[in-house]
Amino acid sequence: MLYELTDTSKAESLFEGWEETLIYSCLQKVMGKIFVTDIQCPKSAMAYVGCFAFYAGVPDKELVIDKPEGFVIMVPKDKAWEACIEECFPDAKKITRYAIKKDTGFDKDKLRSMAAGLPGGYELKEIDEKIYDMCLSDPVTRDFVSSFESKEKYLKFGRGMVIFKSGRIVAGASSYTRYNEGIEIEVDTAEEERKKGLATAVCAALILRCLDEGLYPSWDAHNMNSVRLAEKLGYEFDHEYTAYEVSREYRTH
């Protein structure tokens, strides 16, 4: 049986050395949850926020099989957890993701120039109460705000910028998650509006917004296009890691 760990300090040692801000969000109890099978002295744990589940400690099939409902990206800490996930969900899609260094020193002047580089007919705006509702109504922009429990929580802890064209959001960068020291960036652009520099401009604007508040704008890449955009903005690539996309609802064991 899975239990939500209310005293998240009991799981800190299991995730020690794992530089992943989504895990920080769960351990710091800003958002997300830590699940265990032994609430008193956990030897294994799952940190879950958004659609991501991070597994650490001694591999435990129960933590994997009793996954949250719906689509989940499972991230194993080591090879033993990889084997556990593959055994529980043999049809899971194995993917490679790309970790970006967490100590970037940004060139603010360069970012300001990027943020000012919008083509004519496009307008940059910060996500407010009204734009939050607009984001939720469109699959392209939903992930900008959907990881937060409520509009109130997003407006308090989230940070985000979007680009409008003809009254429609066509690109944006926002906090997929929040932890005490910063945010994890989510970025997307409507397919027909790509390759126009919109992602560069909106990400630069969000990074500057974070830096003005003393928040770190963390970046993790789903593909090499995301890595290249990150490097353009001043980030440095760190390493590849394995993850699994799982959507099946029935148990295999």
C-alpha positions as CSV (number, residue, x, y, z in Angstrom):
1,M,0.0,0.0,0.0
2,L,1.2,3.5,-0.8
3,Y,1.2,6.3,1.7
4,E,1.7,10.0,1.2
5,L,4.7,11.0,3.4
6,T,3.8,14.1,5.4
7,D,7.2,14.4,7.0
8,T,9.2,14.6,3.8
9,S,12.5,14.9,5.7
10,K,12.3,11.1,6.1
11,A,12.9,10.8,2.3
12,E,15.6,13.4,1.9
13,S,18.5,11.0,2.1
14,L,17.0,8.8,-0.6
15,F,17.1,11.6,-3.1
16,E,20.4,13.0,-1.9
17,G,22.6,14.3,-4.7
18,W,19.8,14.3,-7.3
19,E,19.7,17.8,-8.7
20,E,16.2,17.9,-9.9
21,T,14.0,20.9,-9.0
22,L,10.7,18.9,-9.3
23,I,12.0,16.7,-6.4
24,Y,12.9,19.8,-4.4
25,S,9.2,21.0,-4.9
26,C,8.0,17.8,-3.3
27,L,10.5,17.6,-0.5
28,Q,9.9,21.3,0.3
29,K,6.2,20.7,0.2
30,V,5.7,23.6,-2.2
31,M,3.8,21.4,-4.6
32,G,3.7,17.7,-5.4
33,K,3.9,14.7,-3.1
34,I,6.2,12.0,-1.8
35,F,4.9,8.5,-1.7
36,V,6.3,5.5,0.2
37,T,5.4,2.0,1.2
38,D,6.9,2.3,4.7
39,I,5.8,5.5,6.4
40,Q,7.9,5.1,9.5
41,C,11.3,4.2,7.9
42,P,11.1,4.5,4.1
43,K,13.7,2.7,2.1
44,S,12.1,3.7,-1.2
45,A,10.2,6.7,-2.4
46,M,8.4,8.3,-5.3
47,A,8.4,12.1,-5.7
48,Y,5.4,13.0,-7.9
49,V,4.5,16.3,-9.4
50,G,2.8,17.4,-12.6
51,C,3.1,14.2,-14.7
52,F,6.6,13.2,-13.4
53,A,7.4,10.5,-11.0
54,F,11.0,10.2,-9.6
55,Y,12.0,6.9,-8.0
56,A,14.9,6.6,-5.4
57,G,16.1,4.1,-2.8
58,V,15.6,0.4,-3.0
59,P,13.5,-0.6,-6.0
60,D,10.0,-1.3,-5.0
61,K,7.5,-2.7,-7.5
62,E,4.5,-1.5,-5.5
63,L,5.6,2.1,-5.9
64,V,5.8,1.6,-9.7
65,I,2.7,-0.4,-10.3
66,D,0.5,1.8,-8.1
67,K,1.4,4.8,-10.2
68,P,-0.8,7.9,-10.3
69,E,-3.6,7.8,-12.9
70,G,-3.1,8.9,-16.4
71,F,0.1,9.6,-18.3
72,V,3.2,9.5,-16.2
73,I,6.9,10.1,-17.1
74,M,8.8,7.8,-14.7
75,V,12.4,8.8,-13.9
76,P,14.6,6.1,-12.3
77,K,17.5,7.1,-10.1
78,D,19.6,4.2,-11.3
79,K,19.8,1.0,-13.4
80,A,18.0,-1.1,-10.7
81,W,15.0,1.2,-10.9
82,E,15.1,1.1,-14.7
83,A,14.8,-2.7,-14.5
84,C,12.0,-2.5,-12.0
85,I,10.0,-0.1,-14.3
86,E,10.6,-2.3,-17.4
87,E,9.4,-5.3,-15.5
88,C,6.2,-3.7,-14.3
89,F,5.5,-1.9,-17.5
90,P,7.2,-3.8,-20.4
91,D,5.4,-1.6,-23.0
92,A,6.6,1.7,-21.5
93,K,8.3,4.0,-24.0
94,K,11.9,4.4,-23.0
95,I,13.2,7.9,-23.8
96,T,16.3,10.0,-23.3
97,R,16.0,13.4,-21.6
98,Y,18.7,16.1,-21.2
99,A,19.6,17.6,-17.9
100,I,20.8,21.3,-17.9
101,K,23.3,22.7,-15.4
102,K,21.7,24.5,-12.4
103,D,24.3,27.2,-11.8
104,T,23.9,29.3,-15.0
105,G,25.3,32.9,-14.9
106,F,23.1,34.8,-17.3
107,D,24.0,37.8,-19.5
108,K,21.1,40.1,-18.7
109,D,21.8,42.5,-21.5
110,K,21.7,39.7,-24.1
111,L,18.5,38.4,-22.6
112,R,16.9,41.9,-22.8
113,S,17.9,42.1,-26.4
114,M,16.3,38.7,-27.1
115,A,13.1,39.6,-25.2
116,A,12.8,42.8,-27.3
117,G,13.2,40.9,-30.5
118,L,9.5,40.2,-31.2
119,P,8.3,40.5,-34.8
120,G,5.6,43.1,-35.5
121,G,2.1,42.1,-34.6
122,Y,3.1,40.1,-31.6
123,E,2.7,41.3,-28.0
124,L,4.4,40.0,-24.8
125,K,2.3,39.8,-21.6
126,E,2.7,38.4,-18.1
127,I,0.2,35.6,-17.1
128,D,-2.4,37.2,-14.9
129,E,-5.8,36.0,-13.7
130,K,-7.5,36.4,-17.1
131,I,-4.6,34.9,-19.1
132,Y,-4.5,31.9,-16.6
133,D,-8.0,31.0,-17.7
134,M,-7.1,31.3,-21.3
135,C,-4.1,29.0,-20.8
136,L,-6.3,26.3,-19.3
137,S,-8.7,26.4,-22.2
138,D,-6.1,25.5,-24.9
139,P,-4.1,22.2,-25.0
140,V,-1.0,24.1,-26.3
141,T,-0.9,26.3,-23.2
142,R,-2.5,24.2,-20.6
143,D,0.7,22.9,-19.1
144,F,1.8,26.5,-18.4
145,V,-0.5,26.5,-15.4
146,S,-2.0,23.0,-14.9
147,S,0.5,21.6,-12.4
148,F,-0.7,24.0,-9.8
149,E,-3.6,23.1,-7.6
150,S,-5.6,26.3,-8.2
151,K,-5.5,29.6,-9.9
152,E,-4.8,31.2,-6.5
153,K,-1.7,29.0,-6.0
154,Y,-0.4,29.7,-9.5
155,L,-0.9,33.5,-9.1
156,K,1.0,33.3,-5.8
157,F,3.8,31.0,-6.7
158,G,3.9,30.7,-10.5
159,R,5.6,33.0,-12.9
160,G,4.8,33.1,-16.7
161,M,5.0,35.1,-19.9
162,V,3.0,34.6,-23.1
163,I,3.0,36.1,-26.6
164,F,-0.3,37.2,-28.2
165,K,-1.1,37.5,-31.8
166,S,-4.6,38.7,-32.9
167,G,-5.9,38.1,-29.4
168,R,-4.7,34.5,-29.2
169,I,-1.8,33.0,-27.2
170,V,0.7,31.7,-29.7
171,A,3.7,31.1,-27.5
172,G,4.6,31.1,-23.8
173,A,7.1,30.2,-21.1
174,S,5.9,29.5,-17.6
175,S,6.6,27.7,-14.3
176,Y,5.7,24.1,-14.8
177,T,6.6,23.8,-11.1
178,R,7.8,26.0,-8.3
179,Y,10.3,25.3,-5.5
180,N,11.5,27.6,-2.8
181,E,14.5,28.9,-4.7
182,G,13.0,29.1,-8.2
183,I,10.9,27.6,-11.0
184,E,11.1,24.8,-13.6
185,I,10.4,26.3,-17.0
186,E,7.8,25.0,-19.4
187,V,7.9,26.4,-23.0
188,D,5.8,25.9,-26.1
189,T,4.8,27.6,-29.3
190,A,1.8,27.0,-31.6
191,E,3.0,24.8,-34.4
192,E,2.3,27.3,-37.2
193,E,4.2,30.0,-35.3
194,R,7.5,28.2,-34.8
195,K,10.9,29.3,-36.1
196,K,10.0,32.9,-35.7
197,G,12.1,33.5,-32.5
198,L,9.0,33.6,-30.3
199,A,10.3,30.9,-27.8
200,T,13.6,32.7,-27.5
201,A,11.9,36.1,-26.8
202,V,9.4,34.7,-24.3
203,C,11.9,32.6,-22.4
204,A,14.3,35.5,-22.2
205,A,11.5,37.6,-20.7
206,L,10.6,35.0,-18.1
207,I,14.3,34.4,-17.1
208,L,14.7,38.1,-16.5
209,R,11.5,38.2,-14.5
210,C,12.8,35.4,-12.3
211,L,16.2,37.0,-11.9
212,D,14.6,40.3,-10.8
213,E,13.0,38.4,-7.9
214,G,16.1,36.3,-7.0
215,L,14.5,33.1,-8.4
216,Y,16.5,30.6,-10.4
217,P,14.9,29.7,-13.7
218,S,15.7,25.9,-14.0
219,W,15.6,24.2,-17.4
220,D,15.3,20.5,-18.3
221,A,15.1,19.4,-21.9
222,H,12.8,16.9,-23.6
223,N,14.7,16.9,-26.8
224,M,17.8,18.4,-28.5
225,N,15.8,21.4,-29.9
226,S,15.1,22.3,-26.2
227,V,18.8,21.9,-25.4
228,R,19.8,24.2,-28.3
229,L,17.3,26.8,-27.2
230,A,18.6,26.6,-23.6
231,E,22.2,27.0,-24.8
232,K,21.1,30.1,-26.8
233,L,19.7,31.6,-23.7
234,G,23.0,31.0,-21.8
235,Y,22.5,27.6,-20.1
236,E,25.0,24.7,-20.3
237,F,24.2,21.1,-21.1
238,D,25.0,18.7,-18.2
239,H,24.1,15.0,-19.0
240,E,21.6,12.6,-20.6
241,Y,19.3,10.5,-18.5
242,T,16.7,7.8,-19.0
243,A,12.9,8.1,-18.4
244,Y,9.8,6.1,-19.3
245,E,6.5,7.3,-20.7
246,V,3.7,5.2,-19.2
247,S,0.0,5.6,-19.9
248,R,-1.4,2.1,-19.3
249,E,-3.8,1.9,-16.4
250,Y,-3.9,-1.8,-15.7
251,R,-1.4,-3.7,-13.5
252,T,1.0,-6.2,-15.0
253,H,1.8,-7.9,-11.6
